[in-house]
Amino acid sequence: MAGLALLALLAGLGLRIGAGRAGRAAGVAMLLMAAVAGGWAYAAWRAELRLADALPGEWEGRDVVLTGVVAGLPQDFERGLRFTFEVEESAAPVPRKLSLAWYKGFRDEEWHALPPLHAGERWQLTVRLKRPHGNVNPGGFDYERWLLEQGVRATGYVRPAPDNRRLDAFVPGLMNAVERLREGVRERFRKALPAGAYTGVLVALVVGDQRSIPPELWRVFARTGISHLVAISGMHVTMIAALFAAAVGGLWRRSPTLALRWPAQQAGAVAGFAMAFAYCLLAGWGVPAQRTLYMLGCVALALVARRETAPARVLALALAVVLVLDPWAVMAAGFWLSFGAVALLFLVSSGRLAPEGRLWSALRTQWAVTLGLVPALLVLFQQFSLVSPLANAIAIPLVSFVVTPLAIGFAILPLQMLADLAHGALVLMMVPIQWLAGLPWASWQQAAPPLWLAALASVGCVWALLPRGTPARGVGLAMVLPLLLWTPARPAPGEARVTVLDVGQGLAVHVQTARHDLIYDTGPAFSADANSGERILLPYLRAGGVRRLDTLVVTHQDNDHSGGAEAVLTGIPVDEVRSSLSENHPARLIAGPRHQPCVAGQGWDWDGVRLTMLHPGRPADDSPGSKTNEVACVLRIEAGGLSALLTSDIEAASERTLLQDQAGRLASDVLVVPHHGSRSSSTAAFIEATRPRWVVFPVGYLNRFRHPNAQVWARWAATGAAMWRTDVAGAVTVHLAPGGPRLETAREAAPRYWHGR
């Protein structure tokens, strides 16, 4: 590939120098080919280098003693700490950069206090590691891709060990000093505003720690289209650089000696760039901040060299620098939104001959950004805000010219008044923002569109934003309509699509017919603020165009099956809830009158598809000694002459009950194995009665229960059935339709070079 790029480059240069108009055109084409081939080869080379820094498979799940430095900001969560660890010494072949968790304990009786952990410290730790692995679902977040972007090549947790100890309180180094400074600023805000509702927003504005913002606030920002303001945006970097450049330039002019030695404008430009660089380091070095820094660098360099600069060339050079330094930046949403927004601003501000007022200019630029980013927002997030012009009109002046300067001022000069004023301004701003977010039509949501449709709409947006006088600008708006009206295909009447989602060690299944949708279990809750309903199910449903659930089945109250139920009930309209939950379970309380117990014999028809509840034989109770697994709801689906059996966490006793009461209904083409393949289930008699063609094991990668049990796996394999594991295949989708079931897996449908590596 590199050789091809070199040949194409030489050929293009030769054609461009030695031929006429046709030759020059061919030369330009060859240069473009060379650029594409060279970029591809460079990215592939960088990827190969990063993937080579891997944890050998034989070292997964083994205790390893490491010495290294805490890099980045340690993050508190309900059960402990998370932090990035850069390895210096290890007896085992481990990657250079790790993501570690340090738990206070897995059970209540194991709970213990953790030692204080700070950025820049050197520690000796005993850890247990695994290769990068994440849940892979249609429309879901690719955790393995994110780890690759961050350069993290293994994850794990700290093991309780007597030799875990701090070796040095601080390891000298530029980035260690920067991270320690960021941590100090974060703690300063937390101490100054311990009960502030928006303390996390101030922390994010100053040091770029977006994880300090709670999830409910992110939802408000997304519905109002102001998420870009609470990140370190280019506007913030530019403002800080401009203020510092003006101050240095003004002081420089007051000194005749300095002004004669170097022009004040150039000195101010260089000083502004230096301040922008320092602020970007403090803010976490995100893509929007990098883009702005490189653009400011181009402008400063042009001023020093006394050269004219075209905005498009400045943006292109900043883009090239970002990609050379970080080829994986293209996989981040911020890359497309940041560069896209600036390109749109350049588009609508160039080619204007007549002067215009500030208000009209602000309205036009807001319209350009709102319209032009619609295709990208629908591809990346499946939603865009309808109230963003009004919300941004309120938030941009306050955040940019009041909140951010006060917050940065507090970071430099720790006066409580500055923190209180910054937080007070946010409180006032959020009153109308919260009201806008609460409007039922605040955001447009739809299924993730195909890329070709988004590309067509993007061309239409650009055409519609061209200057007045451009012919048929209305055609550009018409080109956006197919994007907004597109809906994904659903099963035909009489058919069903059953998707066993990859939620780790838990279960969540989506059953879809021509006009109805059912969710069977909701996966685990990972912590008080994170669960599979919020992180996996809702994004999956939104990407698939599902705006309402007809039925939610929560089979029993074990966390790995009901942990995401509350998030689903609050995140999407649900008509009916069936479960064996106890009366005081939060999800049942939220469901209210929509709830009914699942009992054997219940059945209903949707679009020619029959759904039947086979278990439990009686409503669940809270009697002492009763096992929740034995009252789990078992659902049978019949469509297109085929059937699927969803068995939740039933164990041997429930299997015997089913064999006794439902023997004629157990034979199935597709079966989700009971209790994740534990040894307490999948008896030989049950396997013989079900006789499935395909078997799905919903299990987590290297789960601590060691599911599926080796003997259970062997019993199912002996039947000749094809077997799938969600930790290996990702989400497994089965189409129940005439002609036999069709199966596809998420990892095979969208293969990526970083998956499993």
URHU-V435549 format. One record per residue. N is the residue number from 1. RES is the residue in one letter. PSI is psi in radians with two decimals (* if undefined). Layout:
N&RES&PSI + N&RES&PSI
//
This chain:
1&M&-0.75 + 2&A&-0.68 + 3&G&-0.71 + 4&L&-0.73 + 5&A&-0.73 + 6&L&-0.79 + 7&L&-0.78 + 8&A&-0.66 + 9&L&-0.83 + 10&L&-0.73 + 11&A&-0.74 + 12&G&-0.75 + 13&L&-0.71 + 14&G&-0.77 + 15&L&-0.69 + 16&R&-0.59 + 17&I&-0.64 + 18&G&0.28 + 19&A&3.08 + 20&G&-2.63 + 21&R&-0.79 + 22&A&-0.68 + 23&G&-0.69 + 24&R&-0.67 + 25&A&-0.75 + 26&A&-0.64 + 27&G&-0.72 + 28&V&-0.74 + 29&A&-0.72 + 30&M&-0.63 + 31&L&-0.71 + 32&L&-0.74 + 33&M&-0.70 + 34&A&-0.70 + 35&A&-0.77 + 36&V&-0.82 + 37&A&-0.72 + 38&G&-0.73 + 39&G&-0.73 + 40&W&-0.78 + 41&A&-0.71 + 42&Y&-0.79 + 43&A&-0.70 + 44&A&-0.69 + 45&W&-0.79 + 46&R&-0.68 + 47&A&-0.71 + 48&E&-0.69 + 49&L&-0.74 + 50&R&-0.71 + 51&L&-0.44 + 52&A&-0.41 + 53&D&1.31 + 54&A&2.74 + 55&L&2.12 + 56&P&2.48 + 57&G&-0.56 + 58&E&-0.19 + 59&W&0.04 + 60&E&2.38 + 61&G&0.22 + 62&R&2.58 + 63&D&2.31 + 64&V&2.34 + 65&V&2.18 + 66&L&2.69 + 67&T&2.29 + 68&G&-2.96 + 69&V&2.42 + 70&V&2.00 + 71&A&2.34 + 72&G&-3.14 + 73&L&2.11 + 74&P&2.45 + 75&Q&2.19 + 76&D&2.49 + 77&F&3.08 + 78&E&-0.66 + 79&R&0.08 + 80&G&-2.42 + 81&L&2.58 + 82&R&2.49 + 83&F&2.77 + 84&T&2.40 + 85&F&2.12 + 86&E&2.04 + 87&V&2.34 + 88&E&-0.72 + 89&E&2.48 + 90&S&2.47 + 91&A&-0.32 + 92&A&2.72 + 93&P&1.50 + 94&V&2.72 + 95&P&2.86 + 96&R&-0.64 + 97&K&2.22 + 98&L&2.68 + 99&S&2.06 + 100&L&2.63 + 101&A&2.48 + 102&W&1.87 + 103&Y&2.56 + 104&K&-0.30 + 105&G&2.69 + 106&F&-0.42 + 107&R&2.82 + 108&D&-0.68 + 109&E&-0.24 + 110&E&-0.02 + 111&W&2.33 + 112&H&2.79 + 113&A&2.55 + 114&L&2.61 + 115&P&2.66 + 116&P&2.44 + 117&L&2.26 + 118&H&2.63 + 119&A&2.44 + 120&G&-0.07 + 121&E&2.61 + 122&R&2.26 + 123&W&2.67 + 124&Q&2.17 + 125&L&2.56 + 126&T&2.11 + 127&V&2.84 + 128&R&2.16 + 129&L&2.82 + 130&K&2.77 + 131&R&2.79 + 132&P&2.23 + 133&H&2.38 + 134&G&2.96 + 135&N&2.38 + 136&V&1.97 + 137&N&2.66 + 138&P&2.22 + 139&G&0.13 + 140&G&2.96 + 141&F&2.29 + 142&D&1.65 + 143&Y&-0.62 + 144&E&-0.65 + 145&R&-0.74 + 146&W&-0.72 + 147&L&-0.71 + 148&L&-0.76 + 149&E&-0.72 + 150&Q&-0.12 + 151&G&0.26 + 152&V&2.10 + 153&R&0.11 + 154&A&2.64 + 155&T&2.85 + 156&G&-2.85 + 157&Y&2.76 + 158&V&2.27 + 159&R&2.50 + 160&P&2.10 + 161&A&2.49 + 162&P&-0.37 + 163&D&0.16 + 164&N&2.03 + 165&R&2.70 + 166&R&2.25 + 167&L&-0.68 + 168&D&2.41 + 169&A&-0.45 + 170&F&2.34 + 171&V&2.04 + 172&P&2.50 + 173&G&2.61 + 174&L&-0.92 + 175&M&-0.56 + 176&N&-0.70 + 177&A&-0.72 + 178&V&-0.80 + 179&E&-0.63 + 180&R&-0.67 + 181&L&-0.76 + 182&R&-0.75 + 183&E&-0.70 + 184&G&-0.71 + 185&V&-0.73 + 186&R&-0.80 + 187&E&-0.56 + 188&R&-0.75 + 189&F&-0.74 + 190&R&-0.62 + 191&K&-0.62 + 192&A&-0.59 + 193&L&1.13 + 194&P&-0.52 + 195&A&0.21 + 196&G&2.31 + 197&A&-0.42 + 198&Y&0.42 + 199&T&-0.71 + 200&G&-0.57 + 201&V&-0.74 + 202&L&-0.71 + 203&V&-0.75 + 204&A&-0.65 + 205&L&-0.56 + 206&V&-0.84 + 207&V&0.08 + 208&G&0.28 + 209&D&1.46 + 210&Q&-0.28 + 211&R&-0.14 + 212&S&-0.24 + 213&I&2.20 + 214&P&2.71 + 215&P&-0.63 + 216&E&-0.55 + 217&L&-0.65 + 218&W&-0.65 + 219&R&-0.70 + 220&V&-0.79 + 221&F&-0.67 + 222&A&-0.71 + 223&R&-0.41 + 224&T&-0.05 + 225&G&0.50 + 226&I&0.33 + 227&S&-0.57 + 228&H&-0.40 + 229&L&-0.47 + 230&V&0.03 + 231&A&3.02 + 232&I&1.68 + 233&S&2.92 + 234&G&-0.54 + 235&M&-0.72 + 236&H&-0.78 + 237&V&-0.78 + 238&T&-0.72 + 239&M&-0.81 + 240&I&-0.76 + 241&A&-0.72 + 242&A&-0.75 + 243&L&-0.74 + 244&F&-0.67 + 245&A&-0.73 + 246&A&-0.72 + 247&A&-0.82 + 248&V&-0.74 + 249&G&-0.72 + 250&G&-0.75 + 251&L&-0.62 + 252&W&-0.67 + 253&R&-0.41 + 254&R&-0.18 + 255&S&1.88 + 256&P&-0.64 + 257&T&-0.82 + 258&L&-0.73 + 259&A&-0.63 + 260&L&-0.58 + 261&R&-0.65 + 262&W&2.27 + 263&P&2.46 + 264&A&-0.62 + 265&Q&-0.73 + 266&Q&-0.71 + 267&A&-0.74 + 268&G&-0.69 + 269&A&-0.77 + 270&V&-0.72 + 271&A&-0.70 + 272&G&-0.71 + 273&F&-0.71 + 274&A&-0.72 + 275&M&-0.71 + 276&A&-0.71 + 277&F&-0.78 + 278&A&-0.72 + 279&Y&-0.68 + 280&C&-0.69 + 281&L&-0.82 + 282&L&-0.56 + 283&A&0.07 + 284&G&0.02 + 285&W&0.80 + 286&G&2.90 + 287&V&-0.82 + 288&P&-0.69 + 289&A&-0.71 + 290&Q&-0.79 + 291&R&-0.81 + 292&T&-0.72 + 293&L&-0.80 + 294&Y&-0.62 + 295&M&-0.74 + 296&L&-0.63 + 297&G&-0.70 + 298&C&-0.76 + 299&V&-0.78 + 300&A&-0.73 + 301&L&-0.69 + 302&A&-0.68 + 303&L&-0.74 + 304&V&-0.68 + 305&A&-0.05 + 306&R&0.88 + 307&R&2.61 + 308&E&2.55 + 309&T&2.23 + 310&A&2.33 + 311&P&-0.71 + 312&A&-0.67 + 313&R&-0.65 + 314&V&-0.78 + 315&L&-0.73 + 316&A&-0.70 + 317&L&-0.72 + 318&A&-0.71 + 319&L&-0.77 + 320&A&-0.73 + 321&V&-0.76 + 322&V&-0.77 + 323&L&-0.59 + 324&V&-0.75 + 325&L&-0.58 + 326&D&1.49 + 327&P&-0.37 + 328&W&0.00 + 329&A&-0.50 + 330&V&-0.30 + 331&M&-0.04 + 332&A&2.40 + 333&A&-0.64 + 334&G&-0.51 + 335&F&-0.90 + 336&W&-0.72 + 337&L&-0.68 + 338&S&-0.98 + 339&F&-0.61 + 340&G&-0.74 + 341&A&-0.76 + 342&V&-0.70 + 343&A&-0.68 + 344&L&-0.69 + 345&L&-0.72 + 346&F&-0.67 + 347&L&-0.82 + 348&V&-0.21 + 349&S&-0.11 + 350&S&2.73 + 351&G&0.32 + 352&R&2.10 + 353&L&-0.71 + 354&A&2.42 + 355&P&2.69 + 356&E&2.75 + 357&G&2.83 + 358&R&-0.68 + 359&L&-0.82 + 360&W&-0.67 + 361&S&-0.74 + 362&A&-0.73 + 363&L&-0.70 + 364&R&-0.72 + 365&T&-0.65 + 366&Q&-0.70 + 367&W&-0.71 + 368&A&-0.82 + 369&V&-0.72 + 370&T&-0.85 + 371&L&-0.80 + 372&G&-0.46 + 373&L&-0.02 + 374&V&-0.85 + 375&P&-0.76 + 376&A&-0.72 + 377&L&-0.67 + 378&L&-0.65 + 379&V&-0.76 + 380&L&-0.69 + 381&F&-0.08 + 382&Q&0.48 + 383&Q&2.72 + 384&F&2.72 + 385&S&2.35 + 386&L&-0.28 + 387&V&0.16 + 388&S&-0.64 + 389&P&-0.78 + 390&L&-0.75 + 391&A&-0.72 + 392&N&-0.61 + 393&A&-0.56 + 394&I&-0.78 + 395&A&-0.65 + 396&I&-0.88 + 397&P&-0.72 + 398&L&-0.82 + 399&V&-0.75 + 400&S&-0.68 + 401&F&-0.10 + 402&V&-1.07 + 403&V&-0.90 + 404&T&-0.83 + 405&P&-0.69 + 406&L&-0.72 + 407&A&-0.76 + 408&I&-0.64 + 409&G&-0.70 + 410&F&-0.62 + 411&A&-0.58 + 412&I&-0.79 + 413&L&1.76 + 414&P&1.21 + 415&L&2.18 + 416&Q&-0.58 + 417&M&-0.70 + 418&L&-0.75 + 419&A&-0.74 + 420&D&-0.71 + 421&L&-0.74 + 422&A&-0.78 + 423&H&-0.68 + 424&G&-0.70 + 425&A&-0.67 + 426&L&-0.70 + 427&V&-0.78 + 428&L&-0.74 + 429&M&-0.67 + 430&M&-0.24 + 431&V&-0.99 + 432&P&-0.53 + 433&I&-0.76 + 434&Q&-0.68 + 435&W&-0.76 + 436&L&-0.72 + 437&A&-0.50 + 438&G&-0.17 + 439&L&2.36 + 440&P&-0.42 + 441&W&0.37 + 442&A&-0.56 + 443&S&2.64 + 444&W&2.20 + 445&Q&2.46 + 446&Q&3.06 + 447&A&2.70 + 448&A&2.11 + 449&P&2.79 + 450&P&2.68 + 451&L&-0.61 + 452&W&-0.59 + 453&L&-0.67 + 454&A&-0.66 + 455&A&-0.74 + 456&L&-0.78 + 457&A&-0.62 + 458&S&-0.75 + 459&V&-0.72 + 460&G&-0.70 + 461&C&-0.78 + 462&V&-0.75 + 463&W&-0.71 + 464&A&-0.39 + 465&L&0.01 + 466&L&2.80 + 467&P&2.76 + 468&R&2.42 + 469&G&-0.31 + 470&T&2.25 + 471&P&2.48 + 472&A&0.80 + 473&R&-0.48 + 474&G&-0.45 + 475&V&-0.58 + 476&G&-0.77 + 477&L&-0.64 + 478&A&-0.52 + 479&M&-0.28 + 480&V&-0.43 + 481&L&-0.76 + 482&P&-0.58 + 483&L&-0.74 + 484&L&-0.40 + 485&L&-0.07 + 486&W&2.42 + 487&T&2.51 + 488&P&2.75 + 489&A&2.49 + 490&R&2.90 + 491&P&2.63 + 492&A&2.77 + 493&P&2.37 + 494&G&-0.07 + 495&E&2.86 + 496&A&2.64 + 497&R&2.13 + 498&V&2.07 + 499&T&2.04 + 500&V&1.88 + 501&L&2.69 + 502&D&1.68 + 503&V&0.32 + 504&G&-2.51 + 505&Q&1.46 + 506&G&-2.93 + 507&L&2.38 + 508&A&2.24 + 509&V&2.38 + 510&H&2.19 + 511&V&2.14 + 512&Q&2.32 + 513&T&-2.92 + 514&A&-0.64 + 515&R&0.19 + 516&H&2.72 + 517&D&2.41 + 518&L&2.40 + 519&I&2.22 + 520&Y&1.78 + 521&D&2.75 + 522&T&0.25 + 523&G&-3.10 + 524&P&2.81 + 525&A&2.24 + 526&F&-0.56 + 527&S&-3.04 + 528&A&-0.49 + 529&D&0.01 + 530&A&2.33 + 531&N&2.85 + 532&S&-0.39 + 533&G&-0.81 + 534&E&-0.73 + 535&R&-0.45 + 536&I&-0.96 + 537&L&-0.89 + 538&L&-0.79 + 539&P&-0.67 + 540&Y&-0.80 + 541&L&-0.72 + 542&R&-0.75 + 543&A&-0.52 + 544&G&0.04 + 545&G&0.30 + 546&V&2.02 + 547&R&-0.13 + 548&R&2.47 + 549&L&2.31 + 550&D&-0.68 + 551&T&2.40 + 552&L&2.12 + 553&V&2.09 + 554&V&1.84 + 555&T&-0.62 + 556&H&3.09 + 557&Q&0.17 + 558&D&2.47 + 559&N&-0.66 + 560&D&-0.07 + 561&H&-0.49 + 562&S&0.00 + 563&G&-0.49 + 564&G&0.12 + 565&A&-0.75 + 566&E&-0.74 + 567&A&-0.69 + 568&V&-0.76 + 569&L&-0.54 + 570&T&-0.28 + 571&G&-0.26 + 572&I&2.48 + 573&P&2.34 + 574&V&2.17 + 575&D&-0.64 + 576&E&2.49 + 577&V&2.22 + 578&R&2.34 + 579&S&3.00 + 580&S&0.51 + 581&L&2.62 + 582&S&2.85 + 583&E&-0.47 + 584&N&0.18 + 585&H&2.36 + 586&P&-0.70 + 587&A&-0.66 + 588&R&-0.62 + 589&L&-0.69 + 590&I&-0.70 + 591&A&-0.64 + 592&G&-2.30 + 593&P&-0.19 + 594&R&-0.19 + 595&H&2.49 + 596&Q&2.56 + 597&P&2.56 + 598&C&2.25 + 599&V&2.47 + 600&A&2.41 + 601&G&-0.34 + 602&Q&2.47 + 603&G&2.67 + 604&W&2.78 + 605&D&2.33 + 606&W&1.98 + 607&D&0.71 + 608&G&0.19 + 609&V&2.30 + 610&R&2.25 + 611&L&2.26 + 612&T&2.33 + 613&M&2.17 + 614&L&-0.25 + 615&H&2.57 + 616&P&2.90 + 617&G&-0.24 + 618&R&2.76 + 619&P&2.60 + 620&A&2.64 + 621&D&3.01 + 622&D&0.49 + 623&S&2.52 + 624&P&2.41 + 625&G&-0.18 + 626&S&2.43 + 627&K&2.28 + 628&T&-0.54 + 629&N&-0.54 + 630&E&-0.11 + 631&V&0.31 + 632&A&2.51 + 633&C&2.24 + 634&V&2.22 + 635&L&2.33 + 636&R&2.38 + 637&I&2.25 + 638&E&2.14 + 639&A&2.42 + 640&G&0.53 + 641&G&0.17 + 642&L&3.00 + 643&S&2.69 + 644&A&2.52 + 645&L&2.12 + 646&L&2.04 + 647&T&-0.03 + 648&S&-2.27 + 649&D&0.49 + 650&I&2.63 + 651&E&-2.94 + 652&A&-0.69 + 653&A&-0.75 + 654&S&-0.61 + 655&E&-0.69 + 656&R&-0.67 + 657&T&-0.75 + 658&L&-0.71 + 659&L&-0.57 + 660&Q&-0.73 + 661&D&-0.45 + 662&Q&0.55 + 663&A&-0.66 + 664&G&-0.13 + 665&R&0.14 + 666&L&-0.51 + 667&A&2.25 + 668&S&2.68 + 669&D&-0.63 + 670&V&2.37 + 671&L&2.31 + 672&V&2.04 + 673&V&2.56 + 674&P&2.43 + 675&H&0.70 + 676&H&0.33 + 677&G&0.51 + 678&S&2.84 + 679&R&-0.19 + 680&S&0.10 + 681&S&-3.00 + 682&S&0.99 + 683&T&2.79 + 684&A&-0.67 + 685&A&-0.68 + 686&F&-0.72 + 687&I&-0.73 + 688&E&-0.64 + 689&A&-0.57 + 690&T&-0.70 + 691&R&0.97 + 692&P&2.74 + 693&R&-0.60 + 694&W&2.42 + 695&V&2.34 + 696&V&2.24 + 697&F&1.90 + 698&P&1.72 + 699&V&2.76 + 700&G&2.64 + 701&Y&2.16 + 702&L&0.77 + 703&N&2.65 + 704&R&-0.21 + 705&F&-0.12 + 706&R&0.59 + 707&H&2.50 + 708&P&2.60 + 709&N&2.42 + 710&A&-0.69 + 711&Q&-0.67 + 712&V&-0.76 + 713&W&-0.73 + 714&A&-0.65 + 715&R&-0.75 + 716&W&-0.67 + 717&A&-0.56 + 718&A&-0.34 + 719&T&-0.24 + 720&G&0.05 + 721&A&2.56 + 722&A&2.34 + 723&M&2.46 + 724&W&2.48 + 725&R&2.33 + 726&T&-0.47 + 727&D&-0.32 + 728&V&-0.73 + 729&A&-0.24 + 730&G&-2.78 + 731&A&2.43 + 732&V&2.11 + 733&T&2.24 + 734&V&2.25 + 735&H&2.00 + 736&L&1.83 + 737&A&2.75 + 738&P&2.48 + 739&G&0.01 + 740&G&2.64 + 741&P&2.55 + 742&R&2.40 + 743&L&2.44 + 744&E&2.64 + 745&T&2.67 + 746&A&-0.67 + 747&R&-0.56 + 748&E&-0.59 + 749&A&-0.56 + 750&A&1.26 + 751&P&2.50 + 752&R&2.53 + 753&Y&-0.35 + 754&W&-0.20 + 755&H&2.23 + 756&G&0.24 + 757&R&*
//
